[in-house]
């Protein structure tokens, strides 16, 4: 099990950028696949992007392709989400999630991730 702490959220105007960070502690994070999810008020938690433990494979949902980039630095036990060209519909609480294992990366269902952070609020004004 790993403990995850997100940071970097805030209020930004449409078209702006933010970088979210997810710092992990506990068992060796380099053996964990990781992902970002988001949840807007009144909506279900949705998949945003995922990255394999090796950092050489990534995936993202269509609505953020070309605007968001997921990356990780295993030496720092940190996963990042670079967000640009932000839109009001990107407003949500963003969560970092992780699952141990060298296979099965890129899972898109929240139920497949046992470890979660507390979330960080991203608000995009129009």
C-alpha positions in Angstrom: 0.0 0.0 0.0 1.2 3.5 -0.8 0.1 6.9 0.7 -0.7 9.5 -2.0 -0.8 13.2 -1.6 -1.9 15.5 -4.5 -1.0 19.2 -4.9 -1.0 21.9 -7.4 -4.7 22.5 -7.9 -6.2 26.0 -7.9 -8.2 28.6 -9.8 -7.2 29.4 -13.4 -8.8 31.1 -16.3 -9.9 29.2 -19.4 -6.9 28.6 -21.7 -4.5 28.6 -18.7 -2.3 25.8 -17.4 -1.7 23.9 -14.2 0.6 21.1 -13.1 -0.6 18.6 -10.6 1.7 16.5 -8.5 1.1 13.3 -6.7 3.7 12.4 -4.1 3.8 8.8 -2.9 5.3 7.2 0.2 5.3 3.7 1.5 6.2 0.6 -0.6 8.4 1.0 -3.7 6.3 3.3 -5.9 8.3 2.4 -9.0 6.4 -0.9 -9.0 3.0 0.8 -9.1 1.0 1.7 -12.1 -0.6 5.1 -11.6 -3.5 7.2 -12.9 -5.4 10.5 -12.5 -9.1 10.6 -12.2 -11.5 13.6 -11.7 -14.9 14.1 -10.2 -17.1 17.1 -10.9 -20.0 17.9 -8.6 -22.9 15.6 -9.2 -21.0 13.4 -11.5 -19.2 10.1 -11.3 -15.5 9.8 -10.9 -13.9 9.6 -14.4 -10.6 8.4 -15.8 -8.3 11.1 -17.0 -4.9 9.5 -17.7 -2.7 6.6 -16.8 1.0 5.8 -16.8 2.8 2.5 -16.5 5.2 1.8 -13.6 8.1 2.0 -16.2 6.9 5.4 -17.4 7.2 4.3 -21.0 3.5 3.8 -21.7 0.7 6.4 -21.2 -3.0 6.7 -22.0 -5.6 9.4 -21.6 -9.2 9.9 -22.2 -10.2 11.5 -25.5 -11.4 14.8 -24.0 -7.9 15.7 -22.7 -5.7 14.3 -25.5 -3.4 17.0 -26.8 -4.0 19.1 -23.7 -3.0 17.0 -20.7 0.2 15.0 -20.2 0.9 12.4 -17.5 4.4 11.7 -16.5 6.3 10.3 -13.5 9.7 10.5 -11.8 10.3 7.3 -9.9 13.4 8.7 -8.3 11.1 11.2 -6.6 8.2 8.9 -6.2 6.0 11.5 -7.9 3.4 11.4 -10.7 2.5 14.6 -12.6 -0.4 15.8 -14.7 0.5 18.8 -16.9 -2.7 20.5 -18.0 -2.9 23.1 -20.6 -5.6 24.9 -22.7 -7.9 24.3 -19.7 -11.6 24.6 -20.2 -14.4 25.3 -17.7 -15.6 21.7 -18.1 -12.2 20.5 -16.7 -13.4 21.9 -13.3 -13.3 19.0 -10.8 -11.5 17.5 -7.9 -8.5 15.6 -9.3 -7.4 12.4 -7.7 -4.3 10.4 -8.0 -4.6 6.6 -7.8 -2.2 3.7 -7.8 -2.2 -0.1 -8.1 0.8 -2.4 -7.4 2.0 -4.6 -10.2 4.2 -4.8 -13.3 1.3 -5.7 -15.6 -2.2 -4.4 -16.1 -1.4 -0.7 -16.4 -3.9 1.7 -18.0 -7.0 0.6 -16.1 -9.8 3.0 -16.4 -12.2 1.9 -13.7 -11.8 3.6 -10.3 -12.6 0.3 -8.6 -9.4 -1.3 -9.9 -7.2 1.1 -7.9 -6.9 0.4 -4.2 -4.8 3.4 -3.3 -6.0 7.0 -3.6 -5.0 10.5 -2.6 -7.3 13.0 -0.9 -7.8 15.0 -4.1 -7.0 18.6 -5.2 -9.5 21.1 -6.6 -9.1 22.5 -10.0 -11.4 25.3 -11.0 -11.4 26.8 -14.5 -13.2 30.1 -14.9 -14.7 31.2 -18.2 
